[in-house]
């Protein structure tokens, strides 16, 4: 009887140790797979969709030349942004289109650059700010 109880305790201990070791290994392998998957998606898939959306906007929609430009530092986005103001003659509404954050102040480059906004004809919230020759203050991945 004592030998049977000791065997049961040993079997239970081995079972628990095996469960936690296999469970931890499964979690590590799953985490590694998830990390690799997210990296592949971020590097290869997301840029293709962004490029496709920019090309679709460039060919199917309207180009707007902003009436007024303002440069400001956005603490939330941690970079300089350009606000492009446009007053629609059809609807009478005022629109503000904001660029992606830039690490350097783009003010010195604005004199030589023609900035246009490519937007959907129906929904102005779907837009892309074409910064033209503003490459001097943009990081390499945002040109």
N, CA, C and O atoms as a MOPAC input file, in Angstrom:
PM7 MOZYME 1SCF
protein

 N      0.81500 1    -1.18000 1     0.00000 1
 C      0.00000 1     0.00000 1     0.00000 1
 C      0.87000 1     1.26000 1     0.00000 1
 O      0.60100 1     2.20300 1    -0.74400 1
 N      1.88800 1     1.27300 1     0.81600 1
 C      2.78100 1     2.41900 1     0.86600 1
 C      3.55000 1     2.56400 1    -0.44600 1
 O      3.80400 1     3.67600 1    -0.90700 1
 N      3.90800 1     1.45200 1    -1.02800 1
 C      4.60900 1     1.47400 1    -2.31100 1
 C      3.69600 1     1.98800 1    -3.42100 1
 O      4.16500 1     2.69400 1    -4.31300 1
 N      2.43000 1     1.66100 1    -3.39200 1
 C      1.46100 1     2.14400 1    -4.37400 1
 C      1.22900 1     3.64100 1    -4.25000 1
 O      1.10300 1     4.34500 1    -5.25200 1
 N      1.17400 1     4.13000 1    -2.98800 1
 C      0.99300 1     5.56200 1    -2.74300 1
 C      2.21600 1     6.34200 1    -3.22100 1
 O      2.07500 1     7.41400 1    -3.81000 1
 N      3.41800 1     5.80900 1    -2.97200 1
 C      4.64600 1     6.46500 1    -3.41900 1
 C      4.70000 1     6.48700 1    -4.95200 1
 O      5.11300 1     7.48100 1    -5.54900 1
 N      4.28000 1     5.38900 1    -5.58000 1
 C      4.24800 1     5.34400 1    -7.05000 1
 C      3.26900 1     6.35800 1    -7.62000 1
 O      3.53800 1     6.98300 1    -8.64600 1
 N      2.12300 1     6.52000 1    -6.94500 1
 C      1.11900 1     7.50300 1    -7.38500 1
 C      1.66200 1     8.92800 1    -7.26300 1
 O      1.45300 1     9.74800 1    -8.15700 1
 N      2.35600 1     9.22900 1    -6.16300 1
 C      2.93500 1    10.55600 1    -5.95600 1
 C      4.00400 1    10.83100 1    -7.00700 1
 O      4.06600 1    11.93100 1    -7.55600 1
 N      4.85400 1     9.83000 1    -7.29300 1
 C      5.90600 1    10.00100 1    -8.31400 1
 C      5.27500 1    10.20100 1    -9.69000 1
 O      5.71800 1    11.05900 1   -10.45300 1
 N      4.26000 1     9.43100 1   -10.01000 1
 C      3.59400 1     9.58000 1   -11.31000 1
 C      2.92700 1    10.93800 1   -11.42300 1
 O      2.97300 1    11.56800 1   -12.48000 1
 N      2.30800 1    11.39400 1   -10.34700 1
 C      1.67200 1    12.71100 1   -10.34500 1
 C      2.71300 1    13.81700 1   -10.51000 1
 O      2.49500 1    14.76900 1   -11.25900 1
 N      3.85500 1    13.69200 1    -9.80400 1
 C      4.92200 1    14.69400 1    -9.91700 1
 C      5.48700 1    14.72400 1   -11.33400 1
 O      5.72200 1    15.79700 1   -11.89000 1
 N      5.70400 1    13.55300 1   -11.91400 1
 C      6.20600 1    13.49200 1   -13.29200 1
 C      5.18900 1    14.09500 1   -14.25400 1
 O      5.56400 1    14.82000 1   -15.17600 1
 N      3.92600 1    13.80600 1   -14.05100 1
 C      2.87400 1    14.36800 1   -14.90300 1
 C      2.81700 1    15.88200 1   -14.82000 1
 O      2.70200 1    16.55600 1   -15.84300 1
 N      2.89800 1    16.43100 1   -13.59000 1
 C      2.87000 1    17.89700 1   -13.42300 1
 C      4.11500 1    18.51900 1   -14.04700 1
 O      4.01200 1    19.52600 1   -14.74700 1
 N      5.28800 1    17.93800 1   -13.80600 1
 C      6.52800 1    18.47500 1   -14.38600 1
 C      6.47900 1    18.42800 1   -15.90900 1
 O      6.90600 1    19.36400 1   -16.58500 1
 N      5.95400 1    17.32800 1   -16.43900 1
 C      5.83800 1    17.20200 1   -17.89100 1
 C      4.85600 1    18.22500 1   -18.45000 1
 O      5.09400 1    18.79700 1   -19.51300 1
 N      3.75200 1    18.45700 1   -17.73700 1
 C      2.76300 1    19.43400 1   -18.19600 1
 C      3.36300 1    20.82900 1   -18.25800 1
 O      3.21200 1    21.53600 1   -19.25500 1
 N      4.05000 1    21.22400 1   -17.17500 1
 C      4.61300 1    22.57100 1   -17.16200 1
 C      5.76400 1    22.72400 1   -18.14200 1
 O      5.90900 1    23.78300 1   -18.75100 1
 N      6.58200 1    21.70200 1   -18.31000 1
 C      7.69600 1    21.83000 1   -19.24800 1
 C      7.20100 1    21.85400 1   -20.69000 1
 O      7.69800 1    22.64600 1   -21.49100 1
 N      6.24100 1    21.01100 1   -21.03800 1
 C      5.68900 1    21.01400 1   -22.39300 1
 C      4.85800 1    22.26900 1   -22.61600 1
 O      4.87200 1    22.83000 1   -23.71200 1
 N      4.13300 1    22.71800 1   -21.59300 1
 C      3.34300 1    23.94000 1   -21.71300 1
 C      4.22400 1    25.15700 1   -21.93400 1
 O      3.90700 1    26.02000 1   -22.75200 1
 N      5.32600 1    25.22500 1   -21.20700 1
 C      6.25700 1    26.33500 1   -21.37700 1
 C      6.90700 1    26.27900 1   -22.75500 1
 O      7.07000 1    27.31000 1   -23.40800 1
 N      7.27500 1    25.09000 1   -23.19500 1
 C      7.87000 1    24.95300 1   -24.53000 1
 C      6.86500 1    25.35900 1   -25.60500 1
 O      7.21800 1    26.03300 1   -26.57200 1
 N      5.61300 1    24.94400 1   -25.42800 1
 C      4.58600 1    25.31700 1   -26.40800 1
 C      4.38100 1    26.82800 1   -26.41800 1
 O      4.20100 1    27.42000 1   -27.48200 1
 N      4.40600 1    27.45300 1   -25.24600 1
 C      4.24800 1    28.90800 1   -25.17800 1
 C      5.41800 1    29.62400 1   -25.84600 1
 O      5.22700 1    30.60800 1   -26.56000 1
 N      6.63500 1    29.12400 1   -25.60900 1
 C      7.81200 1    29.73900 1   -26.23800 1
 C      7.77600 1    29.58200 1   -27.75400 1
 O      8.06700 1    30.53000 1   -28.48500 1
 N      7.42300 1    28.39500 1   -28.22700 1
 C      7.34500 1    28.16900 1   -29.67500 1
 C      6.22900 1    29.01700 1   -30.28300 1
 O      6.39900 1    29.59300 1   -31.35800 1
 N      5.09600 1    29.09500 1   -29.60000 1
 C      3.99400 1    29.93000 1   -30.09000 1
 C      4.36500 1    31.40200 1   -30.12700 1
 O      4.03700 1    32.10600 1   -31.08200 1
 N      5.05300 1    31.87200 1   -29.08000 1
 C      5.50000 1    33.26200 1   -29.04800 1
 C      6.49900 1    33.56900 1   -30.15000 1
 O      6.44200 1    34.62700 1   -30.77600 1
 N      7.41200 1    32.63800 1   -30.38200 1
 C      8.38600 1    32.80900 1   -31.45600 1
 C      7.69200 1    32.86000 1   -32.81500 1
 O      8.00800 1    33.71000 1   -33.64800 1
 N      6.74500 1    31.94800 1   -33.03400 1
 C      5.98900 1    31.94300 1   -34.28900 1
 C      5.19500 1    33.23100 1   -34.46700 1
 O      5.14900 1    33.78200 1   -35.56700 1
 N      4.56400 1    33.72100 1   -33.38700 1
 C      3.79700 1    34.95900 1   -33.46300 1
 C      4.70300 1    36.14800 1   -33.77800 1
 O      4.34900 1    37.01500 1   -34.57700 1
 N      5.87400 1    36.18100 1   -33.14300 1
 C      6.81500 1    37.26900 1   -33.40400 1
 C      7.30300 1    37.27800 1   -34.84500 1
 O      7.37500 1    38.33400 1   -35.47200 1
 N      7.63600 1    36.11300 1   -35.36700 1
 C      8.08500 1    36.01800 1   -36.76300 1
 C      6.95600 1    36.40100 1   -37.70900 1
 O      7.18200 1    37.10300 1   -38.69500 1
 N      5.74500 1    35.94600 1   -37.41800 1
 C      4.60000 1    36.26700 1   -38.28100 1
 C      4.33500 1    37.76200 1   -38.31900 1
 O      4.11600 1    38.32700 1   -39.39000 1
 N      4.35400 1    38.40500 1   -37.16000 1
 C      4.09500 1    39.84500 1   -37.11100 1
 C      5.19900 1    40.62600 1   -37.82700 1
 O      4.92200 1    41.63300 1   -38.47800 1
 N      6.44100 1    40.16800 1   -37.71000 1
 C      7.54600 1    40.83700 1   -38.40000 1
 C      7.38400 1    40.72100 1   -39.91300 1
 O      7.58200 1    41.70400 1   -40.62700 1
 N      7.03500 1    39.55800 1   -40.40400 1
 C      6.82100 1    39.36200 1   -41.84100 1
 C      5.67100 1    40.23500 1   -42.33100 1
 O      5.76700 1    40.85500 1   -43.39100 1
 N      4.59600 1    40.28600 1   -41.57300 1
 C      3.45200 1    41.11500 1   -41.96100 1
 C      3.85600 1    42.58000 1   -42.00400 1
 O      3.52200 1    43.28100 1   -42.95900 1
 N      4.57100 1    43.05700 1   -40.98500 1
 C      4.96800 1    44.46800 1   -40.91800 1
 C      5.94400 1    44.84100 1   -42.03000 1
 O      5.84900 1    45.93400 1   -42.58900 1
 N      6.87200 1    43.96100 1   -42.35800 1
 C      7.90500 1    44.28900 1   -43.34500 1
 C      7.41500 1    44.11500 1   -44.77600 1
 O      7.71200 1    44.95200 1   -45.62800 1
 N      6.67400 1    43.05300 1   -45.06000 1
 C      6.35300 1    42.72600 1   -46.44700 1
 C      4.91700 1    43.03500 1   -46.85900 1
 O      4.69200 1    43.47800 1   -47.98500 1
 N      3.95100 1    42.81900 1   -45.99300 1
 C      2.55800 1    42.91700 1   -46.41300 1
 C      1.99500 1    44.32200 1   -46.24300 1
 O      1.36300 1    44.84000 1   -47.16400 1
 N      2.20800 1    44.95300 1   -45.09100 1
 C      1.64000 1    46.27600 1   -44.84300 1
 C      2.13600 1    47.31800 1   -45.85200 1
 O      1.31500 1    48.08400 1   -46.35700 1
 N      3.44800 1    47.39000 1   -46.17700 1
 C      3.86900 1    48.37800 1   -47.17100 1
 C      3.22400 1    48.19400 1   -48.54300 1
 O      2.98900 1    49.17400 1   -49.25000 1
 N      2.93500 1    46.95100 1   -48.92700 1
 C      2.27900 1    46.73100 1   -50.22200 1
 C      0.87900 1    47.31100 1   -50.23300 1
 O      0.46400 1    47.91300 1   -51.22300 1
 N      0.13800 1    47.13300 1   -49.13200 1
 C     -1.20500 1    47.70200 1   -49.05500 1
 C     -1.15300 1    49.22400 1   -49.03400 1
 O     -1.97600 1    49.88000 1   -49.67300 1
 N     -0.18300 1    49.79900 1   -48.29800 1
 C     -0.05000 1    51.25500 1   -48.26400 1
 C      0.30600 1    51.78400 1   -49.65400 1
 O     -0.24600 1    52.79500 1   -50.08900 1
 N      1.21400 1    51.11700 1   -50.34900 1
 C      1.59900 1    51.53900 1   -51.69600 1
 C      0.41200 1    51.44200 1   -52.64600 1
 O      0.19600 1    52.33900 1   -53.46100 1
 N     -0.35500 1    50.36400 1   -52.54600 1
 C     -1.52900 1    50.19200 1   -53.40400 1
 C     -2.55900 1    51.29300 1   -53.15100 1
 O     -3.14800 1    51.82600 1   -54.09200 1
 N     -2.77300 1    51.63200 1   -51.87600 1
 C     -3.72200 1    52.69000 1   -51.55300 1
 C     -3.25400 1    54.04200 1   -52.09600 1
 O     -4.06200 1    54.82300 1   -52.60000 1
 N     -1.95800 1    54.31700 1   -51.99500 1
 C     -1.42200 1    55.57400 1   -52.52700 1
 C     -1.57200 1    55.63000 1   -54.04300 1
 O     -1.93100 1    56.67100 1   -54.59400 1
 N     -1.30000 1    54.51700 1   -54.71900 1
 C     -1.43700 1    54.48500 1   -56.17400 1
 C     -2.89500 1    54.63900 1   -56.59200 1
 O     -3.19400 1    55.32200 1   -57.57100 1
 N     -3.80400 1    54.00200 1   -55.84900 1
 C     -5.22700 1    54.11900 1   -56.16000 1
 C     -5.69000 1    55.55600 1   -55.95400 1
 O     -6.45300 1    56.08600 1   -56.76100 1
 N     -5.23400 1    56.18200 1   -54.88600 1
 C     -5.59500 1    57.57800 1   -54.65600 1
 C     -5.01600 1    58.48400 1   -55.74100 1
 O     -5.67000 1    59.43300 1   -56.17200 1
 N     -3.79400 1    58.19400 1   -56.18200 1
 C     -3.14400 1    59.03600 1   -57.18100 1
 C     -3.82300 1    58.94300 1   -58.53600 1
 O     -3.79500 1    59.91000 1   -59.29700 1
 N     -4.43800 1    57.80000 1   -58.86400 1
 C     -5.01600 1    57.63300 1   -60.19600 1
 C     -6.52200 1    57.86200 1   -60.24200 1
 O     -7.03900 1    58.29900 1   -61.27100 1
 N     -7.23300 1    57.58100 1   -59.16700 1
 C     -8.69500 1    57.62400 1   -59.19700 1
 C     -9.31700 1    58.87600 1   -58.60500 1
 O    -10.52500 1    59.07400 1   -58.74000 1
 N     -8.54300 1    59.71900 1   -57.96000 1
 C     -9.15000 1    60.80100 1   -57.20800 1
 C     -8.61400 1    62.16400 1   -57.59100 1
 O     -7.93400 1    62.31000 1   -58.60700 1
 N     -8.91300 1    63.13600 1   -56.79700 1
 C     -8.62600 1    64.51800 1   -57.12200 1
 C     -7.39900 1    65.01200 1   -56.35400 1
 O     -7.16600 1    64.62800 1   -55.20700 1
 N     -6.61100 1    65.88400 1   -57.02600 1
 C     -5.46200 1    66.53500 1   -56.39200 1
 C     -5.86900 1    67.93100 1   -55.97500 1
 O     -6.45600 1    68.68000 1   -56.75600 1
 N     -5.55400 1    68.27300 1   -54.74300 1
 C     -5.91000 1    69.57800 1   -54.17400 1
 C     -4.62200 1    70.31000 1   -53.83700 1
 O     -3.68700 1    69.72200 1   -53.29100 1
 N     -4.57800 1    71.58900 1   -54.16300 1
 C     -3.46200 1    72.43200 1   -53.75100 1
 C     -3.92000 1    73.21000 1   -52.52100 1
 O     -4.86200 1    73.99700 1   -52.61100 1
 N     -3.26700 1    73.00300 1   -51.36800 1
 C     -3.71100 1    73.68200 1   -50.14800 1
 C     -3.56200 1    75.18900 1   -50.25300 1
 O     -2.64000 1    75.69600 1   -50.89200 1
 N     -4.49000 1    75.89700 1   -49.61000 1
 C     -4.45400 1    77.35100 1   -49.61400 1
 C     -3.48100 1    77.90300 1   -48.58200 1
 O     -2.91600 1    78.98100 1   -48.76600 1
 N     -3.28900 1    77.16100 1   -47.49900 1
 C     -2.44400 1    77.63000 1   -46.40600 1
 C     -1.72700 1    76.43000 1   -45.78800 1
 O     -2.30500 1    75.35100 1   -45.65600 1
 N     -0.45600 1    76.62900 1   -45.40900 1
 C      0.34100 1    75.59000 1   -44.76200 1
 C      0.81100 1    76.09500 1   -43.40600 1
 O      1.20800 1    77.25200 1   -43.26800 1
 N      0.76200 1    75.22100 1   -42.40800 1
 C      1.29200 1    75.54400 1   -41.08500 1
 C      2.15100 1    74.39100 1   -40.60800 1
 O      1.74600 1    73.23100 1   -40.68500 1
 N      3.34300 1    74.71300 1   -40.11300 1
 C      4.24600 1    73.70700 1   -39.56100 1
 C      4.16900 1    73.80100 1   -38.04200 1
 O      4.23500 1    74.89000 1   -37.47200 1
 N      4.03100 1    72.65800 1   -37.40100 1
 C      4.00000 1    72.63300 1   -35.93500 1
 C      4.64800 1    71.34300 1   -35.44500 1
 O      4.73200 1    70.35200 1   -36.17100 1
 N      5.10700 1    71.38200 1   -34.18700 1
 C      5.65600 1    70.17300 1   -33.57000 1
 C      4.52500 1    69.49000 1   -32.82100 1
 O      3.89100 1    70.09300 1   -31.95500 1
 N      4.27800 1    68.24900 1   -33.15100 1
 C      3.21000 1    67.47600 1   -32.51400 1
 C      3.83900 1    66.58000 1   -31.45400 1
 O      4.54800 1    65.62600 1   -31.77600 1
 N      3.57400 1    66.89600 1   -30.18100 1
 C      4.15400 1    66.11400 1   -29.08500 1
 C      3.61100 1    64.69300 1   -29.06200 1
 O      4.32600 1    63.76400 1   -28.68600 1
 N      2.36800 1    64.51400 1   -29.45500 1
 C      1.76900 1    63.17900 1   -29.44200 1
 C      2.43700 1    62.26700 1   -30.47100 1
 O      2.71500 1    61.10200 1   -30.18500 1
 N      2.69200 1    62.79900 1   -31.66900 1
 C      3.32800 1    62.00800 1   -32.73200 1
 C      4.84900 1    62.09000 1   -32.67600 1
 O      5.54000 1    61.37300 1   -33.39800 1
 N      5.37100 1    62.97000 1   -31.81300 1
 C      6.80300 1    63.12600 1   -31.60800 1
 C      7.52600 1    63.50000 1   -32.90000 1
 O      8.49500 1    62.84600 1   -33.28300 1
 N      7.06100 1    64.53900 1   -33.56000 1
 C      7.70300 1    65.00900 1   -34.78100 1
 C      6.99000 1    66.23300 1   -35.32500 1
 O      5.93300 1    66.62800 1   -34.83200 1
 N      7.58800 1    66.82700 1   -36.35100 1
 C      6.99200 1    67.98500 1   -37.00900 1
 C      5.95000 1    67.51000 1   -38.02300 1
 O      6.17400 1    66.53900 1   -38.74600 1
 N      4.82600 1    68.19300 1   -38.07000 1
 C      3.78500 1    67.89900 1   -39.05200 1
 C      3.42800 1    69.18600 1   -39.77500 1
 O      3.59200 1    70.28400 1   -39.24300 1
 N      2.93800 1    69.02900 1   -40.99300 1
 C      2.46300 1    70.16800 1   -41.77300 1
 C      0.94900 1    70.03900 1   -41.88200 1
 O      0.43400 1    69.02500 1   -42.35500 1
 N      0.24600 1    71.06900 1   -41.44400 1
 C     -1.20800 1    71.12700 1   -41.60400 1
 C     -1.51300 1    71.87800 1   -42.89600 1
 O     -1.08600 1    73.02000 1   -43.07000 1
 N     -2.24700 1    71.24200 1   -43.79800 1
 C     -2.60700 1    71.82300 1   -45.08300 1
 C     -4.09200 1    72.19600 1   -45.03100 1
 O     -4.94800 1    71.32900 1   -44.85500 1
 N     -4.38700 1    73.47200 1   -45.18100 1
 C     -5.76400 1    73.95600 1   -45.08800 1
 C     -6.34200 1    74.14600 1   -46.49300 1
 O     -5.68100 1    74.65700 1   -47.39700 1
 N     -7.58800 1    73.72200 1   -46.64200 1
 C     -8.26900 1    73.84200 1   -47.93500 1
 C     -9.73400 1    74.17100 1   -47.69400 1
 O    -10.38400 1    73.55300 1   -46.85000 1
 N    -10.24900 1    75.13400 1   -48.42700 1
 C    -11.65100 1    75.52100 1   -48.35300 1
 C    -12.33200 1    75.04100 1   -49.63100 1
 O    -11.99200 1    75.48200 1   -50.72900 1
 N    -13.29800 1    74.13100 1   -49.47800 1
 C    -13.97900 1    73.55900 1   -50.63500 1
 C    -15.01000 1    74.53700 1   -51.18800 1
 O    -15.92000 1    74.94400 1   -50.46500 1
 N    -14.88400 1    74.92400 1   -52.46200 1
 C    -15.87100 1    75.84400 1   -53.03500 1
 C    -17.23300 1    75.17100 1   -53.24800 1
 O    -18.26400 1    75.84400 1   -53.24100 1
 N    -17.23900 1    73.84000 1   -53.43800 1
 C    -18.51200 1    73.14800 1   -53.67700 1
 C    -19.37000 1    73.08000 1   -52.41900 1
 O    -20.57200 1    73.34100 1   -52.46200 1
 N    -18.74000 1    72.72700 1   -51.29400 1
 C    -19.50500 1    72.53600 1   -50.06300 1
 C    -19.36600 1    73.69500 1   -49.08700 1
 O    -20.20100 1    73.85000 1   -48.19500 1
 N    -18.32700 1    74.51000 1   -49.23800 1
 C    -18.09600 1    75.61300 1   -48.31800 1
 C    -17.42500 1    75.19100 1   -47.02000 1
 O    -17.27800 1    76.00200 1   -46.10500 1
 N    -17.02100 1    73.93700 1   -46.93300 1
 C    -16.39200 1    73.43200 1   -45.71000 1
 C    -14.89000 1    73.64500 1   -45.73800 1
 O    -14.26800 1    73.66500 1   -46.80000 1
 N    -14.31500 1    73.80500 1   -44.54300 1
 C    -12.87500 1    73.93200 1   -44.37500 1
 C    -12.31000 1    72.56100 1   -44.01400 1
 O    -12.84900 1    71.88500 1   -43.13700 1
 N    -11.23400 1    72.14100 1   -44.67700 1
 C    -10.59400 1    70.85700 1   -44.41100 1
 C     -9.15200 1    71.08000 1   -43.99200 1
 O     -8.48300 1    71.99100 1   -44.48100 1
 N     -8.68100 1    70.23900 1   -43.08100 1
 C     -7.28900 1    70.27000 1   -42.64200 1
 C     -6.70100 1    68.88400 1   -42.89300 1
 O     -7.17700 1    67.88700 1   -42.35100 1
 N     -5.66100 1    68.83700 1   -43.72100 1
 C     -4.96700 1    67.59700 1   -44.03000 1
 C     -3.60500 1    67.65400 1   -43.35100 1
 O     -2.86900 1    68.62600 1   -43.52100 1
 N     -3.26100 1    66.61800 1   -42.58100 1
 C     -2.02400 1    66.61000 1   -41.80400 1
 C     -1.07900 1    65.54700 1   -42.34700 1
 O     -1.49100 1    64.43500 1   -42.67700 1
 N      0.20400 1    65.91400 1   -42.43200 1
 C      1.21600 1    64.98000 1   -42.92100 1
 C      1.62200 1    64.00600 1   -41.82200 1
 O      1.23000 1    64.14800 1   -40.66400 1
 N      2.41300 1    63.02100 1   -42.21100 1
 C      3.02300 1    62.11700 1   -41.24500 1
 C      4.10400 1    62.89400 1   -40.49200 1
 O      4.62500 1    63.87400 1   -41.02400 1
 N      4.45400 1    62.48400 1   -39.26800 1
 C      5.48100 1    63.20900 1   -38.51300 1
 C      6.85600 1    63.11300 1   -39.16500 1
 O      7.22600 1    62.08500 1   -39.73100 1
 N      7.60700 1    64.21800 1   -39.07000 1
 C      8.95900 1    64.29800 1   -39.62000 1
 C      9.92900 1    64.63100 1   -38.48900 1
 O      9.58300 1    65.41000 1   -37.60100 1
 N     11.12000 1    64.06500 1   -38.49900 1
 C     12.05900 1    64.30800 1   -37.39600 1
 C     12.66800 1    65.70600 1   -37.40500 1
 O     13.02800 1    66.22200 1   -36.34700 1
 N     12.79100 1    66.33100 1   -38.57900 1
 C     13.40100 1    67.66000 1   -38.67100 1
 C     12.36200 1    68.68200 1   -39.09400 1
 O     11.34400 1    68.33800 1   -39.69600 1
 N     12.62300 1    69.92400 1   -38.78000 1
 C     11.72100 1    71.02000 1   -39.13600 1
 C     11.73000 1    71.22800 1   -40.65500 1
 O     12.78400 1    71.51000 1   -41.22400 1
 N     10.56700 1    71.09500 1   -41.32600 1
 C     10.52700 1    71.22100 1   -42.78400 1
 C     10.38500 1    72.66200 1   -43.28200 1
 O     10.29000 1    72.87300 1   -44.49100 1
 N     10.36800 1    73.64000 1   -42.40700 1
 C     10.13000 1    75.03200 1   -42.81600 1
 C     11.11400 1    75.53100 1   -43.87200 1
 O     10.67400 1    76.17500 1   -44.82400 1
 N     12.43500 1    75.26900 1   -43.76100 1
 C     13.35000 1    75.77000 1   -44.79700 1
 C     13.11700 1    75.16600 1   -46.17600 1
 O     13.51500 1    75.75400 1   -47.18100 1
 N     12.48300 1    74.00800 1   -46.23700 1
 C     12.27700 1    73.32400 1   -47.51300 1
 C     10.95800 1    73.69200 1   -48.18500 1
 O     10.73400 1    73.33000 1   -49.34000 1
 N     10.09000 1    74.40000 1   -47.48500 1
 C      8.75000 1    74.66500 1   -48.01300 1
 C      8.73700 1    75.66200 1   -49.17200 1
 O      7.81800 1    75.62200 1   -49.99000 1
 N      9.71600 1    76.54700 1   -49.27000 1
 C      9.72400 1    77.55000 1   -50.34300 1
 C      9.90200 1    76.92400 1   -51.71900 1
 O      9.32900 1    77.40400 1   -52.69700 1
 N     10.69300 1    75.85300 1   -51.80400 1
 C     11.01200 1    75.23800 1   -53.09200 1
 C     10.13400 1    74.03200 1   -53.41300 1
 O     10.34500 1    73.37900 1   -54.43600 1
 N      9.16900 1    73.72600 1   -52.57500 1
 C      8.39700 1    72.49800 1   -52.71900 1
 C      6.94300 1    72.79900 1   -53.03800 1
 O      6.35000 1    73.73400 1   -52.50000 1
 N      6.38900 1    71.99500 1   -53.91700 1
 C      4.96700 1    72.09100 1   -54.22700 1
 C      4.25900 1    70.92900 1   -53.53200 1
 O      4.45700 1    69.76900 1   -53.89200 1
 N      3.44000 1    71.24300 1   -52.54400 1
 C      2.72900 1    70.21700 1   -51.78000 1
 C      1.30900 1    70.12200 1   -52.31000 1
 O      0.61400 1    71.12900 1   -52.45300 1
 N      0.88800 1    68.89700 1   -52.60000 1
 C     -0.49200 1    68.65300 1   -53.02400 1
 C     -1.09000 1    67.57300 1   -52.13100 1
 O     -0.37300 1    66.77300 1   -51.53000 1
 N     -2.40000 1    67.56900 1   -52.05900 1
 C     -3.12200 1    66.56500 1   -51.29200 1
 C     -3.93800 1    65.74500 1   -52.28300 1
 O     -4.72900 1    66.29200 1   -53.05100 1
 N     -3.74400 1    64.43800 1   -52.26000 1
 C     -4.51300 1    63.53200 1   -53.10100 1
 C     -5.61700 1    62.95700 1   -52.21600 1
 O     -5.34000 1    62.32100 1   -51.20000 1
 N     -6.85600 1    63.18600 1   -52.60800 1
 C     -7.96700 1    62.76400 1   -51.76300 1
 C     -9.08000 1    62.12600 1   -52.57100 1
 O     -9.17900 1    62.32200 1   -53.78200 1
 N     -9.89500 1    61.37600 1   -51.90100 1
 C    -11.06300 1    60.75400 1   -52.50700 1
 C    -12.07800 1    61.84200 1   -52.84000 1
 O    -12.27400 1    62.76500 1   -52.04900 1
 N    -12.72300 1    61.74500 1   -53.99400 1
 C    -13.68600 1    62.76900 1   -54.41500 1
 C    -14.88400 1    62.86500 1   -53.47600 1
 O    -15.44700 1    63.94400 1   -53.29000 1
 N    -15.27000 1    61.74500 1   -52.89100 1
 C    -16.47100 1    61.71300 1   -52.06100 1
 C    -16.14200 1    61.88200 1   -50.58200 1
 O    -16.80700 1    62.63700 1   -49.87200 1
 N    -15.10800 1    61.17200 1   -50.12100 1
 C    -14.76000 1    61.16200 1   -48.70000 1
 C    -13.38500 1    61.79600 1   -48.52500 1
 O    -12.36900 1    61.15700 1   -48.80200 1
 N    -13.34300 1    63.04000 1   -48.07100 1
 C    -12.07900 1    63.75000 1   -47.92700 1
 C    -11.24600 1    63.23000 1   -46.75800 1
 O    -10.09400 1    63.63800 1   -46.61000 1
 N    -11.78800 1    62.34700 1   -45.92600 1
 C    -10.99400 1    61.80400 1   -44.81900 1
 C    -10.00600 1    60.75000 1   -45.32100 1
 O     -9.09100 1    60.37100 1   -44.59000 1
 N    -10.17600 1    60.27300 1   -46.55100 1
 C     -9.24900 1    59.32900 1   -47.16400 1
 C     -8.31800 1    60.13300 1   -48.06900 1
 O     -8.66700 1    60.46300 1   -49.20200 1
 N     -7.11900 1    60.44500 1   -47.54800 1
 C     -6.20900 1    61.32200 1   -48.29600 1
 C     -4.76700 1    60.90200 1   -48.11200 1
 O     -4.43300 1    60.09200 1   -47.24700 1
 N     -3.92300 1    61.47900 1   -48.95300 1
 C     -2.48300 1    61.29400 1   -48.89100 1
 C     -1.84600 1    62.63600 1   -49.22500 1
 O     -2.16700 1    63.23100 1   -50.25400 1
 N     -0.94700 1    63.12100 1   -48.36900 1
 C     -0.26700 1    64.39000 1   -48.60900 1
 C      1.01300 1    64.09300 1   -49.38100 1
 O      1.92200 1    63.44100 1   -48.86800 1
 N      1.07400 1    64.58100 1   -50.62300 1
 C      2.24800 1    64.38900 1   -51.48000 1
 C      3.22000 1    65.52500 1   -51.19600 1
 O      2.95200 1    66.67900 1   -51.53100 1
 N      4.35500 1    65.19400 1   -50.57600 1
 C      5.30400 1    66.21600 1   -50.14800 1
 C      6.30500 1    66.59000 1   -51.22700 1
 O      7.17800 1    67.42400 1   -50.98900 1
 N      6.20100 1    66.00100 1   -52.39300 1
 C      7.05300 1    66.38200 1   -53.51300 1
 C      8.53000 1    66.28700 1   -53.19800 1
 O      9.02900 1    65.19600 1   -52.92200 1
 N      9.23600 1    67.39300 1   -53.23100 1
 C     10.68500 1    67.41200 1   -53.03300 1
 C     11.09800 1    67.70900 1   -51.62000 1
 O     12.15600 1    68.30400 1   -51.41200 1
 N     10.32500 1    67.32900 1   -50.64900 1
 C     10.63800 1    67.61500 1   -49.26000 1
 C     11.53700 1    66.54600 1   -48.65800 1
 O     11.51400 1    66.33700 1   -47.44500 1
 N     12.32500 1    65.86700 1   -49.47800 1
 C     13.12700 1    64.73800 1   -49.02800 1
 C     14.23000 1    65.09700 1   -48.06400 1
 O     14.73900 1    64.20600 1   -47.38400 1
 N     14.63200 1    66.35700 1   -47.96400 1
 C     15.72600 1    66.73800 1   -47.08600 1
 C     15.42700 1    66.56800 1   -45.61100 1
 O     16.35000 1    66.40400 1   -44.81300 1
 N     14.15900 1    66.60400 1   -45.22900 1
 C     13.83600 1    66.50000 1   -43.79800 1
 C     13.08000 1    65.22700 1   -43.46400 1
 O     12.68500 1    65.02000 1   -42.31600 1
 N     12.87700 1    64.37400 1   -44.45700 1
 C     12.15700 1    63.12500 1   -44.21200 1
 C     13.13500 1    61.98600 1   -43.98000 1
 O     14.21300 1    61.97200 1   -44.57500 1
 N     12.77900 1    61.02100 1   -43.11800 1
 C     13.61300 1    59.80900 1   -43.04400 1
 C     13.47300 1    59.00900 1   -44.32100 1
 O     12.54700 1    59.24000 1   -45.09800 1
 N     14.37800 1    58.07300 1   -44.55000 1
 C     14.42100 1    57.32900 1   -45.80900 1
 C     13.14600 1    56.55300 1   -46.09400 1
 O     12.76800 1    56.41600 1   -47.25700 1
 N     12.46800 1    56.03600 1   -45.06500 1
 C     11.28900 1    55.20000 1   -45.31500 1
 C     10.02300 1    56.00800 1   -45.57500 1
 O      8.97200 1    55.41500 1   -45.82200 1
 N     10.08200 1    57.34600 1   -45.52800 1
 C      8.86400 1    58.14700 1   -45.73100 1
 C      8.91900 1    59.00700 1   -46.98500 1
 O      8.04200 1    59.84900 1   -47.18100 1
 N      9.90700 1    58.82600 1   -47.83000 1
 C     10.00800 1    59.66900 1   -49.01400 1
 C      9.07100 1    59.21700 1   -50.09200 1
 O      9.02600 1    59.81900 1   -51.16500 1

